[in-house]
Amino acid sequence: MKTTRKDFIKSAAVLGIGSLSMSLQAKSGFISAAPEGIKPVNGKYSLPALGYAYNALEPFIDARTMEIHHTKHHQAYINKLNEAMEKEPSLKNMELEEILMNIQAQPESVRSVLRNHGGGHWNHSYFWTLLKTNTQMGPKFTKLVNNSFGSTEAFKKEFEKQAMRVFGSGWAWVLDQNGKLIIITTPNQDNPMMEMGVSPDQKGKPLLGIDIWEHAYYLKYQNKRADYVNAFWSVLNWDQVEQNINK
Ligand SMILES: [Fe+2]
């Protein structure tokens, strides 16, 4: 059955997820930081600007990795997504979040492309907003963490454990379930918005996520994923996370 935005809002309301305003972000009950470029213009998606230099995250994430990740990997997801949009003109009237929330209802000819490349575009657009050095965990997130995990240390340990458990490529997410934080992982470019791969009790508003694909860290960290995950704390934009709580 197709999930409409209205249905999603209803289920989000039942779960008490977020405060729902009429903005696109709130309408879905999901989007916590709709980045620039996430909406198609004339039926085409485009690469969003990072808003910071490729070397801004040094020495934790190197400039070369950021440039390739942004201009090659992210661009490739967008290119494939746009090819699917060309094949199925009906998609041009839908926003990406709507497509992803109803992925099973999309035409079979483009469904896997939408899942993998539409998911890739959304995930990366979201991820870029979460990166900035020299920020501190805010009071609202600290409170959520303490209520859900007991301490910041326990939260970080659990997040790192989950990130390390991702087999192959995927993402780890921190979701807000009406004041309770949960950590989930998704394979490939799936995300918590998608109806498959994420059970109902794993739904919630994403406050942050980490890209666990090797392309996010291999040049600097090679096979040492743990070092990359640990470095993530030094580039996580806690100001954005704090803002995401209110969206
Ligand atoms: Fe990536």
py3Dmol code that shows the C-alpha trace and the ligand (Angstrom):
import py3Dmol

protein = """\
ATOM      1  CA  MET A   1       0.000   0.000   0.000  1.00  0.00           C
ATOM      2  CA  LYS A   2       1.268   3.409  -0.909  1.00  0.00           C
ATOM      3  CA  THR A   3       2.232   5.569   2.021  1.00  0.00           C
ATOM      4  CA  THR A   4       1.158   9.117   1.493  1.00  0.00           C
ATOM      5  CA  ARG A   5       2.634  12.033   3.340  1.00  0.00           C
ATOM      6  CA  LYS A   6      -0.616  12.210   5.271  1.00  0.00           C
ATOM      7  CA  ASP A   7      -0.249   8.588   6.368  1.00  0.00           C
ATOM      8  CA  PHE A   8       3.321   9.214   7.340  1.00  0.00           C
ATOM      9  CA  ILE A   9       2.367  12.256   9.365  1.00  0.00           C
ATOM     10  CA  LYS A  10      -0.332  10.218  11.037  1.00  0.00           C
ATOM     11  CA  SER A  11       2.056   7.428  11.966  1.00  0.00           C
ATOM     12  CA  ALA A  12       4.676   9.943  13.011  1.00  0.00           C
ATOM     13  CA  ALA A  13       2.089  11.626  15.183  1.00  0.00           C
ATOM     14  CA  VAL A  14       1.162   8.290  16.757  1.00  0.00           C
ATOM     15  CA  LEU A  15       4.808   7.778  17.563  1.00  0.00           C
ATOM     16  CA  GLY A  16       4.973  11.349  18.705  1.00  0.00           C
ATOM     17  CA  ILE A  17       7.874  12.028  16.400  1.00  0.00           C
ATOM     18  CA  GLY A  18       8.754  15.661  16.151  1.00  0.00           C
ATOM     19  CA  SER A  19       6.601  18.731  16.030  1.00  0.00           C
ATOM     20  CA  LEU A  20       4.884  18.776  12.688  1.00  0.00           C
ATOM     21  CA  SER A  21       4.596  22.108  10.940  1.00  0.00           C
ATOM     22  CA  MET A  22       3.655  22.645   7.332  1.00  0.00           C
ATOM     23  CA  SER A  23       7.231  22.833   6.111  1.00  0.00           C
ATOM     24  CA  LEU A  24       8.405  20.046   3.833  1.00  0.00           C
ATOM     25  CA  GLN A  25      10.720  18.764   6.514  1.00  0.00           C
ATOM     26  CA  ALA A  26       8.034  18.556   9.115  1.00  0.00           C
ATOM     27  CA  LYS A  27       5.351  17.325   6.725  1.00  0.00           C
ATOM     28  CA  SER A  28       7.266  14.095   6.259  1.00  0.00           C
ATOM     29  CA  GLY A  29       7.832  13.768   9.982  1.00  0.00           C
ATOM     30  CA  PHE A  30      11.293  12.691   8.968  1.00  0.00           C
ATOM     31  CA  ILE A  31      13.448  15.309   7.339  1.00  0.00           C
ATOM     32  CA  SER A  32      15.540  17.000   9.930  1.00  0.00           C
ATOM     33  CA  ALA A  33      17.777  19.014   7.652  1.00  0.00           C
ATOM     34  CA  ALA A  34      16.533  19.274   4.092  1.00  0.00           C
ATOM     35  CA  PRO A  35      19.668  20.437   2.321  1.00  0.00           C
ATOM     36  CA  GLU A  36      19.869  22.791  -0.608  1.00  0.00           C
ATOM     37  CA  GLY A  37      19.602  20.885  -3.865  1.00  0.00           C
ATOM     38  CA  ILE A  38      17.399  18.091  -2.542  1.00  0.00           C
ATOM     39  CA  LYS A  39      14.480  19.310  -4.635  1.00  0.00           C
ATOM     40  CA  PRO A  40      14.474  18.850  -8.412  1.00  0.00           C
ATOM     41  CA  VAL A  41      14.577  21.949 -10.572  1.00  0.00           C
ATOM     42  CA  ASN A  42      12.963  21.414 -13.964  1.00  0.00           C
ATOM     43  CA  GLY A  43      12.922  17.719 -13.179  1.00  0.00           C
ATOM     44  CA  LYS A  44      16.621  17.477 -12.413  1.00  0.00           C
ATOM     45  CA  TYR A  45      18.578  17.192  -9.210  1.00  0.00           C
ATOM     46  CA  SER A  46      21.872  18.979  -8.798  1.00  0.00           C
ATOM     47  CA  LEU A  47      24.894  18.737  -6.556  1.00  0.00           C
ATOM     48  CA  PRO A  48      24.431  20.876  -3.453  1.00  0.00           C
ATOM     49  CA  ALA A  49      27.279  23.117  -2.377  1.00  0.00           C
ATOM     50  CA  LEU A  50      29.069  21.945   0.746  1.00  0.00           C
ATOM     51  CA  GLY A  51      29.120  25.395   2.277  1.00  0.00           C
ATOM     52  CA  TYR A  52      32.737  24.890   3.341  1.00  0.00           C
ATOM     53  CA  ALA A  53      36.086  24.169   1.719  1.00  0.00           C
ATOM     54  CA  TYR A  54      37.268  20.637   0.973  1.00  0.00           C
ATOM     55  CA  ASN A  55      40.118  21.103   3.431  1.00  0.00           C
ATOM     56  CA  ALA A  56      37.868  22.454   6.194  1.00  0.00           C
ATOM     57  CA  LEU A  57      37.773  19.099   7.987  1.00  0.00           C
ATOM     58  CA  GLU A  58      41.530  18.493   8.009  1.00  0.00           C
ATOM     59  CA  PRO A  59      43.238  16.659   9.561  1.00  0.00           C
ATOM     60  CA  PHE A  60      40.309  14.393  10.436  1.00  0.00           C
ATOM     61  CA  ILE A  61      38.926  14.057   6.915  1.00  0.00           C
ATOM     62  CA  ASP A  62      41.369  15.010   4.174  1.00  0.00           C
ATOM     63  CA  ALA A  63      40.611  17.445   1.366  1.00  0.00           C
ATOM     64  CA  ARG A  64      41.156  14.902  -1.423  1.00  0.00           C
ATOM     65  CA  THR A  65      38.642  12.491   0.103  1.00  0.00           C
ATOM     66  CA  MET A  66      36.105  15.280   0.494  1.00  0.00           C
ATOM     67  CA  GLU A  67      36.561  16.483  -3.079  1.00  0.00           C
ATOM     68  CA  ILE A  68      36.228  13.004  -4.592  1.00  0.00           C
ATOM     69  CA  HIS A  69      33.371  12.105  -2.279  1.00  0.00           C
ATOM     70  CA  HIS A  70      31.468  15.247  -3.247  1.00  0.00           C
ATOM     71  CA  THR A  71      32.267  15.753  -6.931  1.00  0.00           C
ATOM     72  CA  LYS A  72      32.554  12.109  -8.010  1.00  0.00           C
ATOM     73  CA  HIS A  73      30.593   9.826  -5.709  1.00  0.00           C
ATOM     74  CA  HIS A  74      27.750  12.162  -4.830  1.00  0.00           C
ATOM     75  CA  GLN A  75      27.570  13.478  -8.402  1.00  0.00           C
ATOM     76  CA  ALA A  76      27.347   9.909  -9.694  1.00  0.00           C
ATOM     77  CA  TYR A  77      24.284   9.225  -7.531  1.00  0.00           C
ATOM     78  CA  ILE A  78      22.677  12.378  -8.898  1.00  0.00           C
ATOM     79  CA  ASN A  79      23.462  11.457 -12.493  1.00  0.00           C
ATOM     80  CA  LYS A  80      21.852   8.038 -12.141  1.00  0.00           C
ATOM     81  CA  LEU A  81      18.892   9.509 -10.315  1.00  0.00           C
ATOM     82  CA  ASN A  82      18.377  12.023 -13.119  1.00  0.00           C
ATOM     83  CA  GLU A  83      18.515   9.225 -15.690  1.00  0.00           C
ATOM     84  CA  ALA A  84      15.672   7.525 -13.835  1.00  0.00           C
ATOM     85  CA  MET A  85      13.745  10.800 -13.789  1.00  0.00           C
ATOM     86  CA  GLU A  86      14.116  10.954 -17.567  1.00  0.00           C
ATOM     87  CA  LYS A  87      12.786   7.413 -17.949  1.00  0.00           C
ATOM     88  CA  GLU A  88       9.775   8.060 -15.748  1.00  0.00           C
ATOM     89  CA  PRO A  89       8.549  11.620 -16.286  1.00  0.00           C
ATOM     90  CA  SER A  90       5.856  11.159 -13.614  1.00  0.00           C
ATOM     91  CA  LEU A  91       8.618  11.320 -11.013  1.00  0.00           C
ATOM     92  CA  LYS A  92       9.364  14.906 -11.920  1.00  0.00           C
ATOM     93  CA  ASN A  93       6.342  16.055  -9.996  1.00  0.00           C
ATOM     94  CA  MET A  94       7.440  14.281  -6.826  1.00  0.00           C
ATOM     95  CA  GLU A  95       9.917  15.392  -4.258  1.00  0.00           C
ATOM     96  CA  LEU A  96      12.729  13.055  -3.369  1.00  0.00           C
ATOM     97  CA  GLU A  97      11.477  12.373   0.139  1.00  0.00           C
ATOM     98  CA  GLU A  98       8.110  11.339  -1.254  1.00  0.00           C
ATOM     99  CA  ILE A  99       9.760   8.978  -3.732  1.00  0.00           C
ATOM    100  CA  LEU A 100      11.917   7.380  -1.029  1.00  0.00           C
ATOM    101  CA  MET A 101       9.077   7.012   1.461  1.00  0.00           C
ATOM    102  CA  ASN A 102       7.113   5.120  -1.181  1.00  0.00           C
ATOM    103  CA  ILE A 103       9.937   3.281  -2.856  1.00  0.00           C
ATOM    104  CA  GLN A 104       7.990   0.017  -3.244  1.00  0.00           C
ATOM    105  CA  ALA A 105       5.283   1.851  -5.162  1.00  0.00           C
ATOM    106  CA  GLN A 106       7.667   3.271  -7.762  1.00  0.00           C
ATOM    107  CA  PRO A 107       7.852   1.796 -11.284  1.00  0.00           C
ATOM    108  CA  GLU A 108       9.815  -1.436 -11.245  1.00  0.00           C
ATOM    109  CA  SER A 109      11.990  -0.276 -14.121  1.00  0.00           C
ATOM    110  CA  VAL A 110      13.571   2.408 -11.965  1.00  0.00           C
ATOM    111  CA  ARG A 111      12.858   1.238  -8.424  1.00  0.00           C
ATOM    112  CA  SER A 112      16.330  -0.035  -7.592  1.00  0.00           C
ATOM    113  CA  VAL A 113      17.933   3.054  -9.141  1.00  0.00           C
ATOM    114  CA  LEU A 114      15.704   5.279  -7.044  1.00  0.00           C
ATOM    115  CA  ARG A 115      16.500   3.272  -3.940  1.00  0.00           C
ATOM    116  CA  ASN A 116      20.253   3.246  -4.430  1.00  0.00           C
ATOM    117  CA  HIS A 117      20.895   6.554  -6.161  1.00  0.00           C
ATOM    118  CA  GLY A 118      17.978   8.576  -4.822  1.00  0.00           C
ATOM    119  CA  GLY A 119      18.966   7.295  -1.396  1.00  0.00           C
ATOM    120  CA  GLY A 120      22.571   8.181  -2.137  1.00  0.00           C
ATOM    121  CA  HIS A 121      21.634  11.728  -3.093  1.00  0.00           C
ATOM    122  CA  TRP A 122      19.522  12.258   0.020  1.00  0.00           C
ATOM    123  CA  ASN A 123      21.998  10.652   2.397  1.00  0.00           C
ATOM    124  CA  HIS A 124      24.980  12.621   1.138  1.00  0.00           C
ATOM    125  CA  SER A 125      23.087  15.917   0.997  1.00  0.00           C
ATOM    126  CA  TYR A 126      22.159  15.302   4.609  1.00  0.00           C
ATOM    127  CA  PHE A 127      25.637  14.169   5.626  1.00  0.00           C
ATOM    128  CA  TRP A 128      27.365  17.330   4.338  1.00  0.00           C
ATOM    129  CA  THR A 129      25.303  19.466   6.684  1.00  0.00           C
ATOM    130  CA  LEU A 130      26.582  17.438   9.626  1.00  0.00           C
ATOM    131  CA  LEU A 131      30.263  18.189   9.175  1.00  0.00           C
ATOM    132  CA  LYS A 132      32.104  21.022  10.890  1.00  0.00           C
ATOM    133  CA  THR A 133      35.061  21.172  13.229  1.00  0.00           C
ATOM    134  CA  ASN A 134      35.209  22.718  16.682  1.00  0.00           C
ATOM    135  CA  THR A 135      31.614  22.492  17.792  1.00  0.00           C
ATOM    136  CA  GLN A 136      30.356  21.154  21.090  1.00  0.00           C
ATOM    137  CA  MET A 137      27.463  18.873  21.954  1.00  0.00           C
ATOM    138  CA  GLY A 138      24.499  21.088  22.808  1.00  0.00           C
ATOM    139  CA  PRO A 139      22.314  20.972  25.926  1.00  0.00           C
ATOM    140  CA  LYS A 140      19.268  19.399  24.254  1.00  0.00           C
ATOM    141  CA  PHE A 141      21.230  16.544  22.724  1.00  0.00           C
ATOM    142  CA  THR A 142      23.140  16.058  25.971  1.00  0.00           C
ATOM    143  CA  LYS A 143      19.857  15.675  27.808  1.00  0.00           C
ATOM    144  CA  LEU A 144      18.566  13.162  25.260  1.00  0.00           C
ATOM    145  CA  VAL A 145      21.796  11.206  25.470  1.00  0.00           C
ATOM    146  CA  ASN A 146      21.765  11.096  29.241  1.00  0.00           C
ATOM    147  CA  ASN A 147      18.126   9.981  29.282  1.00  0.00           C
ATOM    148  CA  SER A 148      18.713   7.288  26.674  1.00  0.00           C
ATOM    149  CA  PHE A 149      22.233   6.023  27.334  1.00  0.00           C
ATOM    150  CA  GLY A 150      23.154   7.306  30.775  1.00  0.00           C
ATOM    151  CA  SER A 151      26.227   9.189  29.622  1.00  0.00           C
ATOM    152  CA  THR A 152      27.946  10.655  26.585  1.00  0.00           C
ATOM    153  CA  GLU A 153      30.640   8.005  26.860  1.00  0.00           C
ATOM    154  CA  ALA A 154      28.109   5.183  26.780  1.00  0.00           C
ATOM    155  CA  PHE A 155      26.350   6.773  23.789  1.00  0.00           C
ATOM    156  CA  LYS A 156      29.572   7.186  21.816  1.00  0.00           C
ATOM    157  CA  LYS A 157      30.647   3.648  22.610  1.00  0.00           C
ATOM    158  CA  GLU A 158      27.343   2.233  21.368  1.00  0.00           C
ATOM    159  CA  PHE A 159      27.369   4.381  18.225  1.00  0.00           C
ATOM    160  CA  GLU A 160      30.902   3.283  17.387  1.00  0.00           C
ATOM    161  CA  LYS A 161      29.959  -0.350  18.009  1.00  0.00           C
ATOM    162  CA  GLN A 162      26.978  -0.117  15.663  1.00  0.00           C
ATOM    163  CA  ALA A 163      29.037   1.673  13.001  1.00  0.00           C
ATOM    164  CA  MET A 164      31.655  -1.051  13.174  1.00  0.00           C
ATOM    165  CA  ARG A 165      28.984  -3.737  12.781  1.00  0.00           C
ATOM    166  CA  VAL A 166      27.853  -2.509   9.355  1.00  0.00           C
ATOM    167  CA  PHE A 167      28.842  -5.274   6.975  1.00  0.00           C
ATOM    168  CA  GLY A 168      30.194  -3.844   3.750  1.00  0.00           C
ATOM    169  CA  SER A 169      28.809  -0.402   2.957  1.00  0.00           C
ATOM    170  CA  GLY A 170      26.069   1.485   4.736  1.00  0.00           C
ATOM    171  CA  TRP A 171      25.164   4.097   7.296  1.00  0.00           C
ATOM    172  CA  ALA A 172      24.690   4.425  11.046  1.00  0.00           C
ATOM    173  CA  TRP A 173      22.029   6.817  12.327  1.00  0.00           C
ATOM    174  CA  VAL A 174      20.881   8.334  15.573  1.00  0.00           C
ATOM    175  CA  LEU A 175      17.113   8.735  15.626  1.00  0.00           C
ATOM    176  CA  ASP A 176      14.895  10.628  18.023  1.00  0.00           C
ATOM    177  CA  GLN A 177      11.808   8.652  19.015  1.00  0.00           C
ATOM    178  CA  ASN A 178       9.872  11.241  20.961  1.00  0.00           C
ATOM    179  CA  GLY A 179      12.674  11.998  23.344  1.00  0.00           C
ATOM    180  CA  LYS A 180      14.318   8.599  23.276  1.00  0.00           C
ATOM    181  CA  LEU A 181      17.406   8.145  21.127  1.00  0.00           C
ATOM    182  CA  ILE A 182      18.013   4.948  19.215  1.00  0.00           C
ATOM    183  CA  ILE A 183      20.916   3.941  16.975  1.00  0.00           C
ATOM    184  CA  ILE A 184      20.239   2.000  13.808  1.00  0.00           C
ATOM    185  CA  THR A 185      22.194   1.010  10.718  1.00  0.00           C
ATOM    186  CA  THR A 186      21.090   0.693   7.111  1.00  0.00           C
ATOM    187  CA  PRO A 187      22.817  -1.133   4.255  1.00  0.00           C
ATOM    188  CA  ASN A 188      24.061   0.508   1.056  1.00  0.00           C
ATOM    189  CA  GLN A 189      22.218   3.806   0.511  1.00  0.00           C
ATOM    190  CA  ASP A 190      19.059   2.850   2.383  1.00  0.00           C
ATOM    191  CA  ASN A 191      17.932   5.263   5.065  1.00  0.00           C
ATOM    192  CA  PRO A 192      15.368   5.337   7.885  1.00  0.00           C
ATOM    193  CA  MET A 193      12.823   6.984   5.587  1.00  0.00           C
ATOM    194  CA  MET A 194      12.503   3.868   3.411  1.00  0.00           C
ATOM    195  CA  GLU A 195       9.794   1.372   4.146  1.00  0.00           C
ATOM    196  CA  MET A 196      11.929  -1.690   3.590  1.00  0.00           C
ATOM    197  CA  GLY A 197      14.896  -2.654   5.663  1.00  0.00           C
ATOM    198  CA  VAL A 198      13.780  -0.543   8.612  1.00  0.00           C
ATOM    199  CA  SER A 199      11.248  -2.062  10.978  1.00  0.00           C
ATOM    200  CA  PRO A 200       8.481   0.136  12.440  1.00  0.00           C
ATOM    201  CA  ASP A 201      10.175   0.258  15.830  1.00  0.00           C
ATOM    202  CA  GLN A 202      13.258   1.669  14.120  1.00  0.00           C
ATOM    203  CA  LYS A 203      11.470   4.723  12.768  1.00  0.00           C
ATOM    204  CA  GLY A 204      12.238   8.163  14.097  1.00  0.00           C
ATOM    205  CA  LYS A 205      13.629  11.558  13.298  1.00  0.00           C
ATOM    206  CA  PRO A 206      17.297  11.378  12.274  1.00  0.00           C
ATOM    207  CA  LEU A 207      19.480  13.712  14.252  1.00  0.00           C
ATOM    208  CA  LEU A 208      22.747  12.561  12.729  1.00  0.00           C
ATOM    209  CA  GLY A 209      24.249   9.879  10.517  1.00  0.00           C
ATOM    210  CA  ILE A 210      27.631   8.659   9.376  1.00  0.00           C
ATOM    211  CA  ASP A 211      28.650   7.385   5.959  1.00  0.00           C
ATOM    212  CA  ILE A 212      30.321   3.999   6.449  1.00  0.00           C
ATOM    213  CA  TRP A 213      31.257   3.444   2.816  1.00  0.00           C
ATOM    214  CA  GLU A 214      34.994   3.002   2.301  1.00  0.00           C
ATOM    215  CA  HIS A 215      34.950   5.890  -0.169  1.00  0.00           C
ATOM    216  CA  ALA A 216      34.321   8.163   2.843  1.00  0.00           C
ATOM    217  CA  TYR A 217      37.604   7.312   4.514  1.00  0.00           C
ATOM    218  CA  TYR A 218      39.809   4.881   2.589  1.00  0.00           C
ATOM    219  CA  LEU A 219      42.421   7.357   1.284  1.00  0.00           C
ATOM    220  CA  LYS A 220      43.349   8.445   4.783  1.00  0.00           C
ATOM    221  CA  TYR A 221      42.347   5.535   6.982  1.00  0.00           C
ATOM    222  CA  GLN A 222      42.525   2.557   4.578  1.00  0.00           C
ATOM    223  CA  ASN A 223      40.988  -0.422   6.372  1.00  0.00           C
ATOM    224  CA  LYS A 224      40.937   1.282   9.783  1.00  0.00           C
ATOM    225  CA  ARG A 225      37.255   2.079   9.964  1.00  0.00           C
ATOM    226  CA  ALA A 226      37.417   2.441  13.738  1.00  0.00           C
ATOM    227  CA  ASP A 227      39.824   5.372  13.393  1.00  0.00           C
ATOM    228  CA  TYR A 228      37.490   7.089  10.929  1.00  0.00           C
ATOM    229  CA  VAL A 229      34.467   6.565  13.175  1.00  0.00           C
ATOM    230  CA  ASN A 230      36.429   7.907  16.117  1.00  0.00           C
ATOM    231  CA  ALA A 231      37.526  10.957  14.061  1.00  0.00           C
ATOM    232  CA  PHE A 232      33.879  11.605  13.187  1.00  0.00           C
ATOM    233  CA  TRP A 233      33.367  13.062  16.670  1.00  0.00           C
ATOM    234  CA  SER A 234      35.880  15.792  15.791  1.00  0.00           C
ATOM    235  CA  VAL A 235      34.020  16.829  12.639  1.00  0.00           C
ATOM    236  CA  LEU A 236      30.444  16.320  13.738  1.00  0.00           C
ATOM    237  CA  ASN A 237      28.528  19.592  13.535  1.00  0.00           C
ATOM    238  CA  TRP A 238      26.875  19.538  16.945  1.00  0.00           C
ATOM    239  CA  ASP A 239      25.196  22.874  16.189  1.00  0.00           C
ATOM    240  CA  GLN A 240      23.347  21.212  13.313  1.00  0.00           C
ATOM    241  CA  VAL A 241      22.454  18.213  15.458  1.00  0.00           C
ATOM    242  CA  GLU A 242      20.998  20.554  18.055  1.00  0.00           C
ATOM    243  CA  GLN A 243      18.977  22.314  15.362  1.00  0.00           C
ATOM    244  CA  ASN A 244      17.745  18.982  14.020  1.00  0.00           C
ATOM    245  CA  ILE A 245      16.127  18.212  17.363  1.00  0.00           C
ATOM    246  CA  ASN A 246      13.674  21.069  16.819  1.00  0.00           C
ATOM    247  CA  LYS A 247      12.766  20.223  13.230  1.00  0.00           C
TER     248      LYS A 247
END
"""
ligand_1 = """\
1
LIG
Fe 29.505 8.393 0.623
"""
view = py3Dmol.view(width=600, height=400)
view.addModel(protein, "pdb")
view.setStyle({"model": 0}, {"cartoon": {"style": "trace"}})
view.addModel(ligand_1, "xyz")
view.setStyle({"model": 1}, {"stick": {}})
view.zoomTo()
view.show()
